[in-house]
Amino acid sequence: MLFPVSGVSVNPLVPFAVGFLVSFFTSMAGVSGAFLLLPFQVSFLGYTAPSVSATNQVFNVVAIPSGVYRYLKEGRMLWPLTWAVVIGTLPGVFIGAWVRVVYLPDPQAFKLFAGLVMLYIGWRLLQDIVRRGRTGSGGRMTTVESSRLTVSASSFVRVAFDFGGESYSFSPAIIYAICFLVGIVGGVYGIGGGAIIAPFFVAVVGLPVYTVAGASLMGTLVTSVAGVVFYHVLAHFHPGHSVAPDWMLGMLFGAGGMFGMYMGARTQKYVPAKIIKGMLTLVILSVAGKYILDFF
């Protein structure tokens, strides 16, 4: 089947199946899987135009709501963190989309950029796995199935909450600043920023992956909607480039991702956090290495 906007020719079952498989695993860590779909589109489908980033965000818009619904239903949505992600990331996504179209239209330069971003993500996750392995933590949380989030304090200065019998806290001001920078990168890459934010929250801020996932996905959904709209606006100012998303291809990826996202969110509580992060680290570092080597 030919997708006229992107110029991709592929069996429609392929993007559906890839979207399902990727989302099933990555949604457990609060990541939509768009960061893995992009290298698949670039390397396997030959889709290298700037509009591939917008198409990636269409996938997020279609796929993420099912996962968000599951986390809401189970009472594992940390709303103060969710709003911090949305408010901090949204402005950066607009800047990132503009940078992608104006300064990174070349596929080779974009590959290097994507590879470096993914290398950083994988490195942070690997550090966290090694650190927790040395301390004997990071295994299965046996109470997660019945645990619900309880926010004990929420202000611009500090947010504190209880989950799984333990207490956690973070500074919203720091989250805003980090998410703004991440939003720029996410806007360029077409991922909404969730693939960078979720590992950062786990590895740097020290929040449990079981509570980060819902907030990260919700933030990615909101910023992806804004990103798709902005790419459509940019398309009118850059008629010589393929900027607007390929809706048909993006929705096929998204349809598979919708089922995968729901199943992943439902399965997450039964899977040890260390295994979730280990799977992500292996895939991310492999793809990052390939992209960086391809550039040189």
C-alpha positions in Angstrom: 0.0 0.0 0.0 1.3 3.5 -0.9 1.0 6.3 1.6 1.1 9.4 -0.8 2.0 12.0 1.8 5.2 10.3 3.0 5.8 8.3 -0.1 6.1 5.1 2.0 5.0 1.8 0.4 4.3 -0.9 3.0 1.7 -3.5 4.0 -0.7 -1.7 6.4 -0.4 -4.6 8.9 3.3 -3.8 9.4 2.9 -0.3 11.0 -0.1 -1.7 13.1 2.0 -4.6 14.4 5.1 -2.5 15.0 3.0 0.1 16.9 1.5 -2.6 19.1 4.8 -4.3 20.0 6.7 -1.1 20.7 3.9 0.5 22.8 3.3 -2.7 24.9 6.8 -2.6 26.3 7.6 1.1 26.4 4.3 2.2 28.0 5.2 0.3 31.1 7.9 2.9 31.7 5.7 5.9 30.8 7.0 6.2 27.3 4.8 6.1 24.3 7.3 4.3 22.0 7.4 7.1 19.4 11.2 7.4 20.0 11.6 3.9 18.6 9.1 4.3 15.8 11.0 7.2 14.4 14.2 5.1 13.6 11.9 2.4 12.2 10.4 4.9 9.8 13.7 6.5 8.9 15.7 3.3 8.5 13.2 0.7 7.3 10.5 2.7 5.6 12.9 5.4 4.2 10.7 8.2 5.6 13.3 11.0 6.3 11.3 14.2 5.6 10.7 16.7 8.5 7.0 15.5 8.4 8.2 12.2 10.0 8.4 14.0 13.3 4.8 15.2 12.9 3.7 11.7 11.9 5.3 10.4 15.1 3.2 12.8 17.1 0.0 11.6 15.4 0.9 8.2 16.7 1.1 9.6 20.2 -2.3 11.3 19.9 -4.0 8.1 18.8 -2.2 5.6 21.0 -1.7 7.3 24.4 -5.3 7.8 25.6 -5.9 4.1 26.2 -2.8 3.9 28.5 -3.7 7.1 30.3 -7.2 5.7 30.9 -5.7 2.6 32.5 -3.5 4.6 34.9 -6.4 6.8 35.8 -8.6 3.8 36.5 -6.0 2.3 38.8 -5.4 5.6 40.7 -1.8 5.9 39.7 -1.9 9.4 38.1 0.3 11.8 40.0 -1.5 15.0 39.0 1.0 17.6 40.4 3.8 16.0 38.3 1.5 15.7 35.3 0.7 19.4 35.3 4.4 20.3 35.8 5.2 18.2 32.8 2.5 19.8 30.6 3.3 23.4 31.6 7.0 23.0 31.3 7.1 21.0 28.1 4.5 22.7 25.9 6.5 25.9 25.1 9.6 23.9 24.3 7.7 21.7 21.9 6.8 24.7 19.7 10.4 25.8 19.6 11.6 22.3 18.8 9.2 21.9 15.9 10.5 25.2 14.4 14.1 24.1 14.8 13.4 20.7 13.1 11.9 22.4 10.0 14.3 25.3 9.7 17.7 23.9 10.9 17.5 20.1 10.8 15.8 19.2 7.5 18.8 17.1 6.4 18.3 13.4 7.2 22.0 12.8 8.1 22.1 15.7 10.6 18.8 14.6 12.1 20.1 11.0 12.5 23.1 12.3 14.5 20.9 14.4 16.6 18.5 11.6 17.3 21.3 9.2 18.1 22.9 11.6 20.7 19.5 12.1 22.3 18.9 8.4 22.6 22.5 7.8 23.8 21.9 10.1 26.7 18.6 8.5 27.6 20.1 5.0 27.6 23.1 6.1 29.6 20.9 7.6 32.3 18.8 4.4 32.5 22.0 2.2 32.6 23.4 4.3 35.5 20.2 3.9 37.4 20.1 0.1 36.9 23.7 -0.3 38.0 23.3 1.9 41.0 20.2 0.1 42.2 21.8 -3.2 41.6 24.6 -2.4 43.9 22.2 -1.3 46.7 20.0 -4.3 46.1 17.0 -2.2 45.3 14.9 -1.8 42.1 13.3 -5.2 42.2 9.6 -6.0 42.2 7.3 -3.9 44.3 5.1 -6.5 45.8 2.5 -4.1 47.0 2.1 -2.1 43.8 -1.0 -3.9 42.7 -3.0 -2.6 45.6 -1.2 0.7 46.1 -2.7 4.1 45.3 -1.1 7.5 45.2 -1.8 9.8 48.1 -0.5 13.4 47.7 0.3 14.9 51.1 1.6 18.3 50.0 1.4 20.3 46.8 2.8 23.7 46.1 5.1 25.5 43.7 7.9 24.9 46.2 7.4 21.2 47.0 5.2 18.2 46.2 5.2 15.2 48.5 3.3 11.9 48.1 3.1 8.4 49.4 3.0 5.2 47.3 3.7 1.6 48.2 4.4 2.4 51.8 7.1 4.9 51.0 7.3 8.7 50.9 8.6 10.8 48.0 9.0 14.5 47.1 10.2 16.8 44.4 10.5 20.5 43.5 8.0 21.6 40.8 10.2 24.6 39.8 13.0 22.2 38.8 10.6 20.0 36.9 9.3 23.0 35.0 12.9 24.1 33.9 13.9 20.6 32.9 10.7 19.9 31.0 11.1 23.1 29.0 14.5 22.0 27.7 13.2 18.5 27.2 10.2 19.9 25.2 12.6 21.5 22.8 14.4 18.2 22.1 11.1 16.4 22.0 9.6 18.8 19.5 12.6 18.3 17.2 12.5 14.5 17.6 8.7 14.2 17.3 8.3 12.3 20.6 6.6 14.9 22.9 9.5 14.6 25.3 8.2 11.6 27.3 11.1 9.3 26.3 13.5 11.7 28.0 11.3 12.9 30.9 10.4 9.5 32.2 14.0 8.2 32.5 15.0 11.6 34.0 12.3 11.3 36.7 13.4 7.8 37.6 17.2 8.1 37.4 17.8 11.7 38.5 14.8 12.8 40.6 14.4 9.3 42.2 10.7 8.8 41.6 9.3 5.2 41.3 8.6 4.1 37.7 5.1 3.0 38.7 4.1 6.6 39.6 6.0 8.3 36.8 4.4 6.4 33.9 0.9 8.0 34.0 2.2 11.5 34.3 4.7 11.1 31.6 2.2 9.7 29.1 -0.4 12.4 29.9 2.2 15.1 29.4 3.3 13.5 26.1 -0.3 13.3 24.9 -1.0 17.0 25.5 2.3 18.2 24.0 1.8 15.9 21.0 -1.6 17.4 20.2 0.0 20.8 20.3 2.9 19.6 18.2 0.7 18.2 15.4 -1.2 21.5 15.2 2.0 23.5 15.1 3.5 21.3 12.3 0.4 22.0 10.3 0.9 25.7 10.8 4.5 25.5 9.8 3.6 23.6 6.7 1.9 26.8 5.3 5.2 28.8 5.7 7.4 26.1 4.2 5.6 24.9 1.0 8.8 23.5 -0.4 9.2 20.9 2.4 7.2 17.9 3.6 6.2 19.3 7.0 2.5 18.3 7.7 2.0 14.7 9.1 1.1 11.6 7.1 -2.2 11.1 8.9 -3.0 7.7 7.4 0.4 6.2 8.3 0.4 7.9 11.7 -3.0 6.5 12.6 -2.1 3.0 11.5 0.9 3.1 13.9 -1.4 4.7 16.5 -4.1 2.0 16.2 -1.6 -0.7 17.0 -0.2 1.5 19.7 -3.6 2.0 21.3 -4.0 -1.7 22.0 -0.3 -2.1 23.0 -0.5 0.9 25.3 -3.6 -0.4 27.2 -2.1 -3.8 27.6 1.3 -2.4 28.7 -0.3 -0.1 31.3 -2.4 -3.0 32.6 0.6 -5.4 32.8 3.1 -2.9 34.3 2.2 -3.6 37.9 3.2 -7.2 37.5 6.6 -6.6 36.0 9.7 -5.7 38.1 10.9 -2.1 37.6 14.5 -3.4 36.9 13.3 -5.5 34.0 11.3 -2.6 32.5 14.3 -0.3 32.6 16.6 -3.0 31.3 14.5 -3.6 28.2 14.4 0.1 27.4 18.1 0.5 28.0 19.1 -2.3 25.6 16.9 -1.1 22.8 17.7 2.6 23.2 21.5 2.1 23.3 21.4 -0.2 20.3 19.5 2.2 18.1 21.6 5.2 19.3 24.8 3.4 18.4 23.6 2.5 14.9 22.5 6.1 14.2 25.8 7.7 15.4 27.9 5.1 13.5 25.8 5.7 10.3 26.6 9.4 10.5 30.3 8.9 10.6 
